[in-house]
Amino acid sequence: PHFQTICQGILLELLGMAERETDNAHIPAKKIALVTEIQQYILAHYREPIRIELLAALVDRTPNYVTKIFREVTGQTPIGYLHQVRVASARDLLLNTHLTIGQVADMLGFCDQSYFNRVYKRIMGSPPSGLQKEKGRVFR
């Protein structure tokens, strides 16, 4: 029943990726490689505590440089990217498991549930509790 919405989301993501590649044509490959390494680390370790200092040490650069280059290449900060990855994972967990919001927040490395709720709402536009209510309607 949600295939059209999912397909539209995939199409938008593909268009965004193509647009980003066009925008990145003027960015040196060395910077793109550095950001890609950071993104891969975040994707592999997003459930662990990640600080900008750790990411900077990973690529042997200063935290300010890492933030500047990451924003130049992706349009967001490394921590903003980390939050997006965690919220996407949280949405999947909330839809496909019986975990509570608090359990999901804890599992994904958020310091507390209220902070998780704020980050989730900022990225998704509605709180995670709304997703659970929607899930309840779908499965009844």
N, C-alpha and C positions, 0 to 999 in steps of 0.2 A: 504493500500500500504506500510505501514511502520512496519507491524507486525513482520517481520523477525528482523529488527533492534531493535525493542522494546524487543522482546524475547531474543535476544543476550545480551542486556543490563541487563535484569532481571537475566539471567543465570550468567553473570559476577558478578553481585551484590551478588547473592547467594554463588558463589564460594569464593568471597572475605570475606563474613561473616563467612563461614566455616573455611577459612584460619585464620581469625582473632581469632576465638574461639580456634583453635589449638595453635596459638601463645600466647593467653591469659591463657593457662592452667597453666603457671608458675606464673601468677599474682594473688595475694591474692584476694579473693572474696570481701573483704572490699573496696579495691581500685576500683574494677569493679563497685560495688554498688554506690560509690561516683561519679564516672564518669557517670554512667547511670542516676543518679539524675540530674546532670548538663545537660546532653543531653536532658532529658525530659523537663527541664525548658526552654532550648533554643528552643526546638520545639514548646512549648506552647506560648512563648513570643518573637519570632524572629522578629516581626514587631515593637517591642519596643526598645528603646536604652538599650543595654546590655554592661556592662563593666566588666572586669575581677574582679574588686573589689566586684561587686554585686554577681557574681557567687561564689566568695570566702566566702562572708558573708552567702550565702545560705547554704553552707555546713560547715560553721564554721571552715574554714582553711585560710591560708594566700594565697594571689594571686600567689606567686611563687610556693607554694606547689600544688595548683590547676592546674597550667599550666604544671608543671612537671609530675604529675600523669596522667593528661588528655593525654599528649603526650605519656607517657609510655603505656597507654592502647589503644589509638586510632591511634597513629602515627602522630597526628596533634595537634595544640593548640586549646583551646576552641574558640578563635576568628576565627581561620581558619574554624572550624566546623560551626560556626555561618554564616560565609560568604558562605559556601557551601549550607547551608539550604536556605539562602536568594536568592542565585543565582538560585537554583532549582525552588524556588517559582517564581522568576522573569521570568524565561524561560517559565513556565506554564502560567503566566499572559500575557506575550508578545505574546504567541501563541494563547491563547484562549479568549482574550479580545481586546478591541479597545483602551486600555490605551497607552499613549506615554511612551517612555523610561524614561523621567523625572518624570512622574506620578508614574511609577512603582518604580523608585529609591526612591522617597519620601515616598511612601506607605510602603516600606520595611525598612525604617529607615536609609538609607544612607544619609550622610551629604550633598552631592551634586552629580549631575549627572556625572561629570567627574570622581569622585572617584568610583562611581558605575560602570562606563564603564571599568575602569582599573581592578577592582576586577572581573567583569564578564569575561573580556578577559583572565585574568590570569587563571581562573578556567575552562572556556569553550573552550579556544583556539581561539575564534573569538569574535569581539565586538557584543553587542546586536543589533546594527543596521543591521548586517548581517542576524540575525534571522528574523527581520521584513521584509527584502527584500525577504528572502526565503518564508516567510508567504504569501507575496503578490503574488508570483509565484504559490503557492499551491492553493490559493483561486480564481485565475483568470480563 
